[in-house]
């Protein structure tokens, strides 16, 4: 069911962690629902919102992650795997990384809206906001999320006025929902995190070793 502003306003205070609704599938390509491989030409068609890209545009491997801000598996990946992925591959020019919004509930949608507003002119600020919210997920993904979300937003430069204006941006909310719906309909994404590594599908909070095995094979490298 599409997420809308009215529903968000009515239900935000009652939102629970996404893990109580939908959990990640086993960490296996074969276990993932949907196609094992998605053509990159399809995956990289323009989205309703501009992609937030990290890394060299000419990198030989592209990793697309669909995640939800209230997903504990996504937070675990961000904390334990992403820093090493960035160090080994993104910063080295081997991987272009794209994070796409797949909110599992209204609170996750609100968090994504704030990240989009923060990074409207600078994608690094978007990723900084994503990283902070994942790191502090347990403080704001609760029954009364607005005060802790406001605190995080103010640290990123929001005022109460810009905070409220961001969450009232129906066009932005609709864009996030469109990204989610396309992932469901075209790529059969049904849990988070879901990755496409040069189009190859993987589901779950992958370890750096699991990601390296696939990425290195695509790079034609042998692990040392």
Helices and strands as residue ranges (DSSP letters): H 5-11, G 12-14, G 18-20, H 40-43, E 52-54, E 61-67, H 72-80, H 82-85, I 86-90, E 95-101, H 106-118, H 123-135, H 137-140, H 146-155, H 160-167, H 170-187, E 194-197, E 200-203, H 208-219
